[in-house]
Amino acid sequence: MKNWMVACSMGLLMTAHAAYAADSAGCESGGFTVLGKRGAQTVSVAPGAVTSVFRVQGRYVQFDVDAASFGILNYTLTGAANKEDITGGKATPVFDSKMPDHRGLVLNGAVSVELSSSADIVLTRSGPGVTMKIQAKDCATGGLFQMEVERSDETKTVFTHKLAQSAFYFDNRNFRNREGDTVPFKDTTLTVAPRINFGNDYAAKFVGRDSPQFADRIAEPLCTNTIVTRTGGVARVQHCGGVSQWSVASGGRMGQVMGEDAVEVAPPATACTHKCQARNRTRGGAVVLGAPFPVAEADRLKPRQAQ
């Protein structure tokens, strides 16, 4: 992958400034099993030993990988007991799928598997003209996932995110009602901007956010929502309730942030140049606006997908 491609904006993997250290309570006893591998190791799995769809199984997180595209299926928080749990202790589907459109290119090489001694995994696979990397963390909350693409022709790739049926995107009223306010952040200040999150109707702490780097959301005119602002005016938000699409630069990524980190007022992602799989957690330096529960019908984005 190009040295500028990976964001420093997720509370994710394997640097001294990772959002969650290996002994964090949110990651307690976490760790993945994949393709028969578990425990700290770096190994290459031959193409013939890679099934068309394979499971990444952790204590707190599980998902399936489509081997030919490195798209993600059935991303679920397991609900395993943890003091930072956001599921209410029950298995909670998050995404039905996160699929990249490689426009005919196929991943067919060996799968590189890097498992840390804590809760981290890095999966990489290439094919003619394209490379994909998946990074994930087996924790109850925080920056849990990112998916990166690099194409030899350096063109953009469309990623389509489909939420689980029980989840929905919404315009976060806690942010909308503070839009334009100045709030403290460490030794400076930030201006509150609107925020799109996703949630569900049965777990009050369950909230997440798509986290782009070198990626732009594709507006959907067929899902135009009228959202009332703090002044009584309206904002028109072109975002479907169950699907989002993103145009991701070669070397860019899409991440997934869950829980408190998804509803804090913090600076946008910053680019970095080497092994930047993690973001510095604000550690109390950010104002956390949270999310309403239940979410008002007027703030839920509709329709669920473009017709």
C-alpha positions as CSV (number, residue, x, y, z in Angstrom):
1,M,0.0,0.0,0.0
2,K,1.2,3.5,-0.6
3,N,2.8,5.1,2.4
4,W,0.2,7.9,2.6
5,M,-2.9,5.8,2.4
6,V,-3.7,4.7,5.9
7,A,-5.5,7.1,8.2
8,C,-4.5,8.0,11.7
9,S,-8.2,8.5,12.6
10,M,-9.4,5.1,14.0
11,G,-8.9,3.8,17.4
12,L,-7.4,0.7,15.9
13,L,-4.2,-1.3,15.7
14,M,-0.7,-1.8,16.9
15,T,0.9,1.5,17.6
16,A,2.0,3.1,20.8
17,H,-0.9,5.6,20.5
18,A,-3.6,3.0,19.8
19,A,-7.0,3.9,21.1
20,Y,-7.1,0.8,23.2
21,A,-4.0,-0.9,24.6
22,A,-3.8,-4.6,24.8
23,D,-4.9,-4.6,28.4
24,S,-7.8,-2.3,27.9
25,A,-11.0,-3.4,29.6
26,G,-12.9,-3.1,26.3
27,C,-10.6,-5.7,24.7
28,E,-10.2,-8.0,27.7
29,S,-9.5,-11.6,26.5
30,G,-10.1,-10.5,22.9
31,G,-8.4,-12.1,20.0
32,F,-9.3,-13.5,16.6
33,T,-9.3,-16.9,14.9
34,V,-9.2,-17.1,11.1
35,L,-8.3,-19.8,8.6
36,G,-7.3,-22.1,11.4
37,K,-4.9,-19.5,12.9
38,R,-4.9,-18.1,16.4
39,G,-2.4,-16.4,18.6
40,A,0.5,-14.0,17.7
41,Q,1.9,-14.9,14.3
42,T,2.4,-13.7,10.7
43,V,1.6,-16.3,8.1
44,S,0.8,-16.6,4.4
45,V,-2.1,-18.9,3.6
46,A,-1.9,-20.4,0.1
47,P,-4.7,-19.6,-2.3
48,G,-5.8,-23.3,-2.4
49,A,-6.4,-23.2,1.3
50,V,-8.6,-20.2,1.2
51,T,-12.3,-20.9,1.0
52,S,-14.6,-18.6,-1.1
53,V,-16.0,-17.1,2.2
54,F,-14.2,-17.4,5.5
55,R,-15.0,-16.4,9.1
56,V,-13.1,-14.1,11.3
57,Q,-14.1,-15.0,14.8
58,G,-13.4,-13.0,17.9
59,R,-14.8,-12.8,21.4
60,Y,-16.6,-9.5,20.8
61,V,-16.6,-9.3,17.0
62,Q,-17.3,-11.7,14.2
63,F,-17.6,-11.3,10.4
64,D,-17.2,-13.2,7.2
65,V,-14.8,-12.3,4.3
66,D,-15.6,-12.8,0.6
67,A,-12.2,-14.0,-0.5
68,A,-12.3,-12.8,-4.1
69,S,-13.1,-9.2,-3.2
70,F,-12.3,-8.9,0.5
71,G,-15.8,-7.5,1.0
72,I,-17.3,-8.1,4.4
73,L,-20.5,-10.0,5.3
74,N,-22.5,-10.4,8.5
75,Y,-20.4,-8.0,10.7
76,T,-21.8,-8.6,14.2
77,L,-21.0,-7.6,17.8
78,T,-21.4,-10.9,19.8
79,G,-22.7,-9.3,23.0
80,A,-20.0,-11.1,25.1
81,A,-19.8,-9.8,28.7
82,N,-17.7,-6.6,29.0
83,K,-18.0,-3.5,31.2
84,E,-17.8,-1.4,28.0
85,D,-20.4,-3.4,26.1
86,I,-22.8,-1.4,23.9
87,T,-25.1,-4.2,22.9
88,G,-27.0,-4.8,26.1
89,G,-25.5,-8.3,26.3
90,K,-27.0,-9.7,23.1
91,A,-25.6,-10.6,19.7
92,T,-26.1,-7.5,17.6
93,P,-25.9,-7.4,13.8
94,V,-24.2,-4.2,12.5
95,F,-23.6,-4.6,8.8
96,D,-25.0,-7.1,6.3
97,S,-22.2,-6.2,4.0
98,K,-19.4,-3.8,3.1
99,M,-18.5,-4.5,-0.5
100,P,-15.9,-2.9,-2.8
101,D,-16.6,-2.8,-6.6
102,H,-13.4,-3.8,-8.2
103,R,-14.9,-3.6,-11.7
104,G,-13.9,-7.0,-12.8
105,L,-10.6,-7.4,-10.9
106,V,-10.3,-10.4,-8.6
107,L,-8.1,-11.1,-5.6
108,N,-6.5,-14.5,-6.1
109,G,-3.2,-14.5,-4.3
110,A,-2.2,-15.9,-0.9
111,V,-3.8,-14.3,2.1
112,S,-1.4,-12.7,4.5
113,V,-2.5,-13.1,8.1
114,E,-1.0,-11.0,10.9
115,L,-2.3,-11.7,14.4
116,S,-1.1,-9.8,17.4
117,S,-0.7,-11.0,21.0
118,S,-3.6,-8.7,21.9
119,A,-6.8,-8.2,19.9
120,D,-5.6,-7.1,16.5
121,I,-5.7,-8.7,13.0
122,V,-4.5,-7.6,9.6
123,L,-5.5,-9.5,6.5
124,T,-4.1,-8.6,3.0
125,R,-4.7,-10.1,-0.4
126,S,-3.8,-9.1,-3.9
127,G,-4.7,-9.9,-7.5
128,P,-3.8,-8.5,-10.9
129,G,-4.1,-4.7,-10.5
130,V,-5.6,-4.6,-7.0
131,T,-4.7,-5.1,-3.3
132,M,-7.0,-5.1,-0.3
133,K,-6.3,-4.9,3.4
134,I,-8.6,-5.5,6.3
135,Q,-7.7,-4.4,9.8
136,A,-9.9,-5.2,12.8
137,K,-9.8,-5.2,16.6
138,D,-11.7,-7.6,18.8
139,C,-13.1,-5.2,21.4
140,A,-16.5,-4.2,22.7
141,T,-16.3,-0.6,21.5
142,G,-14.1,2.0,19.8
143,G,-12.4,2.0,16.4
144,L,-13.0,-1.6,15.4
145,F,-12.5,-2.0,11.7
146,Q,-11.1,-0.5,8.5
147,M,-10.9,-1.7,4.9
148,E,-8.3,-0.3,2.4
149,V,-7.9,-0.6,-1.4
150,E,-5.1,0.1,-3.8
151,R,-5.4,-0.1,-7.6
152,S,-2.5,-0.1,-10.0
153,D,-4.5,2.2,-12.3
154,E,-5.0,4.6,-9.3
155,T,-8.7,5.0,-10.0
156,K,-11.3,5.2,-7.2
157,T,-13.3,2.3,-5.9
158,V,-16.9,2.4,-4.8
159,F,-17.6,0.8,-1.4
160,T,-21.3,0.0,-0.6
161,H,-22.2,-0.4,3.1
162,K,-25.5,-2.1,3.9
163,L,-26.6,-2.0,7.5
164,A,-28.1,-5.0,9.2
165,Q,-31.9,-4.9,9.0
166,S,-32.2,-3.9,12.7
167,A,-29.9,-0.9,12.3
168,F,-30.5,2.4,10.6
169,Y,-28.7,5.6,9.8
170,F,-29.9,8.8,11.4
171,D,-29.1,12.5,11.6
172,N,-27.9,12.9,15.2
173,R,-30.1,15.4,16.9
174,N,-27.5,16.0,19.7
175,F,-25.2,17.4,17.0
176,R,-27.8,19.1,14.9
177,N,-29.0,21.1,17.9
178,R,-25.5,22.2,18.6
179,E,-24.5,22.9,15.0
180,G,-22.2,26.0,14.9
181,D,-21.4,25.9,18.6
182,T,-17.8,26.2,19.7
183,V,-16.6,23.5,22.2
184,P,-13.3,22.9,23.8
185,F,-10.8,20.3,22.6
186,K,-7.6,19.9,24.6
187,D,-5.9,23.3,24.3
188,T,-8.0,24.6,21.4
189,T,-11.6,24.7,20.3
190,L,-13.7,23.0,17.6
191,T,-17.0,23.9,15.9
192,V,-19.8,21.4,16.1
193,A,-20.9,20.1,12.6
194,P,-23.9,17.8,11.7
195,R,-23.2,14.1,12.3
196,I,-24.7,11.0,10.6
197,N,-24.6,8.0,12.9
198,F,-26.2,4.5,12.9
199,G,-28.1,2.9,15.7
200,N,-30.9,0.5,16.5
201,D,-34.1,0.4,18.6
202,Y,-33.1,-2.1,21.3
203,A,-29.6,-1.2,22.7
204,A,-29.4,2.4,24.1
205,K,-25.6,2.5,24.0
206,F,-25.3,1.0,20.4
207,V,-24.1,3.8,18.1
208,G,-21.6,3.8,15.3
209,R,-20.2,5.9,12.5
210,D,-18.6,5.3,9.1
211,S,-15.1,6.8,9.2
212,P,-13.6,7.8,5.8
213,Q,-10.0,8.7,4.9
214,F,-9.3,9.7,1.3
215,A,-12.9,8.8,0.6
216,D,-16.1,10.8,-0.1
217,R,-19.7,9.7,0.5
218,I,-21.8,9.6,-2.7
219,A,-24.9,11.6,-2.1
220,E,-28.2,9.8,-3.1
221,P,-30.9,12.2,-4.4
222,L,-33.5,9.5,-4.2
223,C,-33.0,9.5,-0.4
224,T,-33.4,13.2,0.2
225,N,-34.4,13.9,3.9
226,T,-35.6,17.2,5.3
227,I,-34.0,17.7,8.7
228,V,-35.1,20.6,11.0
229,T,-32.2,22.7,12.2
230,R,-31.8,24.5,15.5
231,T,-33.0,27.8,13.9
232,G,-36.2,26.2,12.6
233,G,-34.9,26.0,9.0
234,V,-34.3,22.8,7.1
235,A,-31.3,20.9,5.9
236,R,-31.6,18.5,3.0
237,V,-29.6,15.3,3.7
238,Q,-29.2,13.0,0.7
239,H,-28.5,9.8,2.6
240,C,-30.4,6.5,2.6
241,G,-31.5,4.9,5.9
242,G,-29.9,1.5,5.4
243,V,-27.2,2.0,2.7
244,S,-24.3,4.3,2.2
245,Q,-21.9,4.5,-0.8
246,W,-18.4,5.8,-0.8
247,S,-15.9,6.8,-3.5
248,V,-12.5,5.6,-2.1
249,A,-9.2,6.8,-3.6
250,S,-6.6,4.2,-4.4
251,G,-4.7,4.1,-1.1
252,G,-7.8,5.3,0.9
253,R,-9.9,3.5,3.4
254,M,-13.2,3.2,5.2
255,G,-13.3,2.7,8.9
256,Q,-16.0,1.9,11.5
257,V,-16.1,3.5,14.9
258,M,-18.5,2.4,17.6
259,G,-19.7,3.7,21.0
260,E,-18.5,6.9,22.6
261,D,-15.8,7.5,20.0
262,A,-18.6,7.8,17.3
263,V,-20.3,10.7,19.1
264,E,-17.5,12.9,20.3
265,V,-16.5,16.3,18.8
266,A,-12.9,15.7,17.6
267,P,-10.8,16.9,14.7
268,P,-11.1,15.2,11.3
269,A,-8.7,12.4,10.4
270,T,-5.2,13.4,9.6
271,A,-3.0,11.7,7.0
272,C,0.3,10.1,8.1
273,T,3.2,8.4,6.4
274,H,4.1,5.1,8.0
275,K,2.2,2.4,9.8
276,C,-0.6,4.6,10.8
277,Q,-3.2,2.1,11.7
278,A,-4.3,3.9,14.9
279,R,-5.6,7.2,16.0
280,N,-4.6,8.9,19.2
281,R,-7.6,8.6,21.5
282,T,-8.7,11.9,22.9
283,R,-8.7,10.5,26.4
284,G,-11.1,13.0,27.8
285,G,-10.0,15.9,25.6
286,A,-13.2,15.9,23.5
287,V,-16.7,16.8,24.2
288,V,-19.0,13.8,23.9
289,L,-22.4,14.8,22.6
290,G,-23.8,11.3,22.6
291,A,-26.9,10.2,20.6
292,P,-30.6,10.2,21.5
293,F,-32.4,7.0,22.3
294,P,-34.8,6.2,20.9
295,V,-34.1,8.2,17.7
296,A,-37.1,10.4,16.7
297,E,-38.8,9.3,13.5
298,A,-38.1,12.7,11.9
299,D,-34.4,12.2,12.3
300,R,-34.2,8.7,10.8
301,L,-33.0,8.8,7.2
302,K,-35.4,7.4,4.6
303,P,-36.1,5.5,2.5
304,R,-34.0,2.6,3.5
305,Q,-32.4,2.4,0.1
306,A,-32.8,4.2,-3.3
307,Q,-35.6,2.7,-5.4
